[in-house]
Amino acid sequence: MTEKLVNWPEVIESILSSEGLSVRKLAAEIEISDVFLGYVRKGVQPASPMLKFKLLERQGSSFDLDDVLTILPDEVAEKVRRIKLEKLKNENIDAR
């Protein structure tokens, strides 16, 4: 199971440039404060789980496990990855 690292400021920048939006317009469309979105875009504040969700949704995410794990705080996502990896190992042992 691989860790999917996401640079949220780059995601925001990509959406803004590809859709020709201002920070204020994108913020209004995804119902997030434009000030907060601007701070995340500049790397001043981390993206909240809800902002991450809304950005993934905006990009048409399928919300597979890796996508969902990017929404969670790193500490929680790592615990989920370890549990999933342990279950996969146990399934492989049981299949023998």
ChimeraX commands (.cxc) that place a marker at each C-alpha (Angstrom):
marker #1 position 0.00,0.00,0.00 radius 0.5
marker #1 position 1.57,3.26,-1.10 radius 0.5
marker #1 position 1.26,6.63,0.53 radius 0.5
marker #1 position -0.27,9.24,-1.75 radius 0.5
marker #1 position 1.32,12.61,-0.99 radius 0.5
marker #1 position -0.63,15.67,-2.09 radius 0.5
marker #1 position 0.66,19.21,-2.27 radius 0.5
marker #1 position -2.59,21.06,-1.55 radius 0.5
marker #1 position -1.30,24.53,-2.53 radius 0.5
marker #1 position -0.38,23.06,-5.94 radius 0.5
marker #1 position -3.83,21.48,-6.25 radius 0.5
marker #1 position -5.44,24.86,-5.58 radius 0.5
marker #1 position -3.10,26.57,-8.05 radius 0.5
marker #1 position -3.88,23.94,-10.69 radius 0.5
marker #1 position -7.64,24.39,-10.31 radius 0.5
marker #1 position -7.35,28.17,-10.40 radius 0.5
marker #1 position -5.23,28.20,-13.54 radius 0.5
marker #1 position -7.02,25.42,-15.44 radius 0.5
marker #1 position -10.46,26.90,-14.75 radius 0.5
marker #1 position -9.43,30.55,-14.92 radius 0.5
marker #1 position -10.81,31.29,-11.47 radius 0.5
marker #1 position -9.85,33.76,-8.79 radius 0.5
marker #1 position -9.35,32.57,-5.22 radius 0.5
marker #1 position -12.53,34.39,-4.25 radius 0.5
marker #1 position -14.57,32.67,-7.01 radius 0.5
marker #1 position -13.24,29.18,-6.22 radius 0.5
marker #1 position -13.80,29.74,-2.50 radius 0.5
marker #1 position -17.41,30.76,-3.15 radius 0.5
marker #1 position -17.99,27.73,-5.39 radius 0.5
marker #1 position -16.67,25.26,-2.83 radius 0.5
marker #1 position -18.13,27.18,0.11 radius 0.5
marker #1 position -14.84,27.87,1.89 radius 0.5
marker #1 position -13.61,31.22,3.21 radius 0.5
marker #1 position -11.56,33.01,0.55 radius 0.5
marker #1 position -9.13,34.16,3.24 radius 0.5
marker #1 position -8.58,30.58,4.43 radius 0.5
marker #1 position -8.22,29.31,0.84 radius 0.5
marker #1 position -5.65,32.03,0.17 radius 0.5
marker #1 position -3.68,31.05,3.26 radius 0.5
marker #1 position -3.65,27.40,2.23 radius 0.5
marker #1 position -2.66,28.38,-1.32 radius 0.5
marker #1 position 0.33,30.31,0.08 radius 0.5
marker #1 position 1.25,27.51,2.48 radius 0.5
marker #1 position 0.53,29.66,5.54 radius 0.5
marker #1 position -2.07,27.24,6.89 radius 0.5
marker #1 position -2.61,23.53,6.25 radius 0.5
marker #1 position -5.66,22.41,4.30 radius 0.5
marker #1 position -8.51,21.27,6.52 radius 0.5
marker #1 position -10.05,17.83,5.94 radius 0.5
marker #1 position -13.18,19.50,4.51 radius 0.5
marker #1 position -11.13,21.62,2.09 radius 0.5
marker #1 position -9.23,18.52,0.99 radius 0.5
marker #1 position -12.52,16.72,0.43 radius 0.5
marker #1 position -13.96,19.60,-1.59 radius 0.5
marker #1 position -10.83,19.91,-3.74 radius 0.5
marker #1 position -10.80,16.16,-4.46 radius 0.5
marker #1 position -14.50,16.31,-5.27 radius 0.5
marker #1 position -13.87,19.27,-7.58 radius 0.5
marker #1 position -11.26,17.21,-9.42 radius 0.5
marker #1 position -13.70,14.34,-9.92 radius 0.5
marker #1 position -12.10,11.97,-7.42 radius 0.5
marker #1 position -13.35,8.40,-7.25 radius 0.5
marker #1 position -12.64,8.53,-3.49 radius 0.5
marker #1 position -10.73,5.27,-3.41 radius 0.5
marker #1 position -8.91,4.42,-0.19 radius 0.5
marker #1 position -5.78,6.38,-1.15 radius 0.5
marker #1 position -7.86,9.50,-1.87 radius 0.5
marker #1 position -9.73,9.18,1.41 radius 0.5
marker #1 position -6.47,8.75,3.32 radius 0.5
marker #1 position -5.19,12.06,1.89 radius 0.5
marker #1 position -8.12,13.79,3.61 radius 0.5
marker #1 position -7.30,12.40,7.04 radius 0.5
marker #1 position -4.64,13.91,9.29 radius 0.5
marker #1 position -1.28,12.24,8.59 radius 0.5
marker #1 position -1.19,10.50,11.97 radius 0.5
marker #1 position -4.59,8.88,11.42 radius 0.5
marker #1 position -3.88,8.00,7.79 radius 0.5
marker #1 position -0.65,6.26,8.81 radius 0.5
marker #1 position -2.48,4.14,11.39 radius 0.5
marker #1 position -5.08,3.14,8.80 radius 0.5
marker #1 position -2.30,2.24,6.34 radius 0.5
marker #1 position -0.59,0.06,8.95 radius 0.5
marker #1 position -3.83,-1.75,9.80 radius 0.5
marker #1 position -4.62,-2.30,6.11 radius 0.5
marker #1 position -1.09,-3.56,5.42 radius 0.5
marker #1 position -1.28,-5.97,8.36 radius 0.5
marker #1 position -4.63,-7.31,7.12 radius 0.5
marker #1 position -3.19,-7.82,3.63 radius 0.5
marker #1 position -0.23,-9.70,5.11 radius 0.5
marker #1 position -2.56,-11.92,7.15 radius 0.5
marker #1 position -4.74,-12.61,4.09 radius 0.5
marker #1 position -1.65,-13.67,2.13 radius 0.5
marker #1 position -0.55,-16.00,4.94 radius 0.5
marker #1 position -4.06,-17.51,5.20 radius 0.5
marker #1 position -4.18,-18.07,1.42 radius 0.5
marker #1 position -1.15,-20.35,1.54 radius 0.5
marker link #1:1,2 radius 0.2
marker link #1:2,3 radius 0.2
marker link #1:3,4 radius 0.2
marker link #1:4,5 radius 0.2
marker link #1:5,6 radius 0.2
marker link #1:6,7 radius 0.2
marker link #1:7,8 radius 0.2
marker link #1:8,9 radius 0.2
marker link #1:9,10 radius 0.2
marker link #1:10,11 radius 0.2
marker link #1:11,12 radius 0.2
marker link #1:12,13 radius 0.2
marker link #1:13,14 radius 0.2
marker link #1:14,15 radius 0.2
marker link #1:15,16 radius 0.2
marker link #1:16,17 radius 0.2
marker link #1:17,18 radius 0.2
marker link #1:18,19 radius 0.2
marker link #1:19,20 radius 0.2
marker link #1:20,21 radius 0.2
marker link #1:21,22 radius 0.2
marker link #1:22,23 radius 0.2
marker link #1:23,24 radius 0.2
marker link #1:24,25 radius 0.2
marker link #1:25,26 radius 0.2
marker link #1:26,27 radius 0.2
marker link #1:27,28 radius 0.2
marker link #1:28,29 radius 0.2
marker link #1:29,30 radius 0.2
marker link #1:30,31 radius 0.2
marker link #1:31,32 radius 0.2
marker link #1:32,33 radius 0.2
marker link #1:33,34 radius 0.2
marker link #1:34,35 radius 0.2
marker link #1:35,36 radius 0.2
marker link #1:36,37 radius 0.2
marker link #1:37,38 radius 0.2
marker link #1:38,39 radius 0.2
marker link #1:39,40 radius 0.2
marker link #1:40,41 radius 0.2
marker link #1:41,42 radius 0.2
marker link #1:42,43 radius 0.2
marker link #1:43,44 radius 0.2
marker link #1:44,45 radius 0.2
marker link #1:45,46 radius 0.2
marker link #1:46,47 radius 0.2
marker link #1:47,48 radius 0.2
marker link #1:48,49 radius 0.2
marker link #1:49,50 radius 0.2
marker link #1:50,51 radius 0.2
marker link #1:51,52 radius 0.2
marker link #1:52,53 radius 0.2
marker link #1:53,54 radius 0.2
marker link #1:54,55 radius 0.2
marker link #1:55,56 radius 0.2
marker link #1:56,57 radius 0.2
marker link #1:57,58 radius 0.2
marker link #1:58,59 radius 0.2
marker link #1:59,60 radius 0.2
marker link #1:60,61 radius 0.2
marker link #1:61,62 radius 0.2
marker link #1:62,63 radius 0.2
marker link #1:63,64 radius 0.2
marker link #1:64,65 radius 0.2
marker link #1:65,66 radius 0.2
marker link #1:66,67 radius 0.2
marker link #1:67,68 radius 0.2
marker link #1:68,69 radius 0.2
marker link #1:69,70 radius 0.2
marker link #1:70,71 radius 0.2
marker link #1:71,72 radius 0.2
marker link #1:72,73 radius 0.2
marker link #1:73,74 radius 0.2
marker link #1:74,75 radius 0.2
marker link #1:75,76 radius 0.2
marker link #1:76,77 radius 0.2
marker link #1:77,78 radius 0.2
marker link #1:78,79 radius 0.2
marker link #1:79,80 radius 0.2
marker link #1:80,81 radius 0.2
marker link #1:81,82 radius 0.2
marker link #1:82,83 radius 0.2
marker link #1:83,84 radius 0.2
marker link #1:84,85 radius 0.2
marker link #1:85,86 radius 0.2
marker link #1:86,87 radius 0.2
marker link #1:87,88 radius 0.2
marker link #1:88,89 radius 0.2
marker link #1:89,90 radius 0.2
marker link #1:90,91 radius 0.2
marker link #1:91,92 radius 0.2
marker link #1:92,93 radius 0.2
marker link #1:93,94 radius 0.2
marker link #1:94,95 radius 0.2
marker link #1:95,96 radius 0.2
view
